[in-house]
Amino acid sequence: MYRCLSILLAISLVVVSQGCGKSSSAPSGQAVTSDSGNASQSDETISQVAEVFLEAIRSGNSVVAASQLTSLAQQRMRQADMDFELLANDQASYQIGRVEKLADDEAIVETVWNEPDADGQIQQEQWTLALQGSAGQWRILGIVADTGPNQPPVVMDFENPGQPEVPPANTAGGKPASSAAPQQATRPAAAQDPFRQ
């Protein structure tokens, strides 16, 4: 648990230090390589896991989305009776960006989630998926969502659903994350919604 949380916090620091406003011009649901285009086979496998997961969230296929999580995350999500169906939005799109291996069994995938707001304006958010490798397979253990300027990132740890979010130290003067335990994988309040603004 500590290792997972430390990975997510390290990723959130990377997200905060990179800032927002970066985007990819690739079509929805297509992997993009930001390096010289020579992604390794492992990077492609990691990217495919991210793509299957994001497409399942977009289409509301909670079974497929859950199948891309680590074994512990799947177990904990079932125990908490949480799923991804409420996050479905046929109007949403995504791009998959850079894959970075942090260690032999840890990786991140930078992604962009696009979703129209109530006025039909496309809102874009930077998501960083945290993945863990085990027995030759890569699985997702959490997401760090950049919610905008002067806002702490939202940390979603699927191996500890319903636990209080623990963003990095709050130096922007924003409010700390709520400690209420949700009963489904629901969207956070509008000001810190990683799926919609």
Rosetta blueprint (number, residue, H / E / L):
1 M L
2 Y H
3 R H
4 C H
5 L H
6 S H
7 I H
8 L H
9 L H
10 A H
11 I H
12 S H
13 L H
14 V H
15 V H
16 V H
17 S H
18 Q H
19 G L
20 C L
21 G L
22 K L
23 S L
24 S L
25 S L
26 A L
27 P L
28 S L
29 G L
30 Q L
31 A E
32 V L
33 T L
34 S L
35 D L
36 S L
37 G L
38 N L
39 A L
40 S L
41 Q H
42 S H
43 D H
44 E H
45 T H
46 I H
47 S H
48 Q H
49 V H
50 A H
51 E H
52 V H
53 F H
54 L H
55 E H
56 A H
57 I H
58 R H
59 S H
60 G L
61 N L
62 S H
63 V H
64 V H
65 A H
66 A H
67 S H
68 Q L
69 L E
70 T L
71 S H
72 L H
73 A H
74 Q H
75 Q H
76 R H
77 M H
78 R H
79 Q H
80 A L
81 D L
82 M L
83 D L
84 F L
85 E H
86 L H
87 L H
88 A L
89 N L
90 D L
91 Q L
92 A L
93 S E
94 Y E
95 Q E
96 I E
97 G E
98 R E
99 V E
100 E E
101 K E
102 L E
103 A E
104 D L
105 D L
106 E E
107 A E
108 I E
109 V E
110 E E
111 T E
112 V E
113 W E
114 N E
115 E E
116 P E
117 D L
118 A L
119 D L
120 G L
121 Q L
122 I E
123 Q E
124 Q E
125 E E
126 Q E
127 W E
128 T E
129 L E
130 A E
131 L E
132 Q E
133 G E
134 S E
135 A L
136 G L
137 Q E
138 W E
139 R E
140 I E
141 L E
142 G E
143 I E
144 V E
145 A E
146 D E
147 T L
148 G L
149 P L
150 N L
151 Q L
152 P L
153 P L
154 V E
155 V E
156 M E
157 D E
158 F L
159 E L
160 N L
161 P L
162 G L
163 Q L
164 P L
165 E L
166 V L
167 P L
168 P L
169 A L
170 N L
171 T L
172 A L
173 G L
174 G L
175 K L
176 P L
177 A L
178 S L
179 S L
180 A L
181 A L
182 P L
183 Q L
184 Q L
185 A L
186 T L
187 R L
188 P L
189 A L
190 A H
191 A H
192 Q H
193 D L
194 P L
195 F L
196 R L
197 Q L
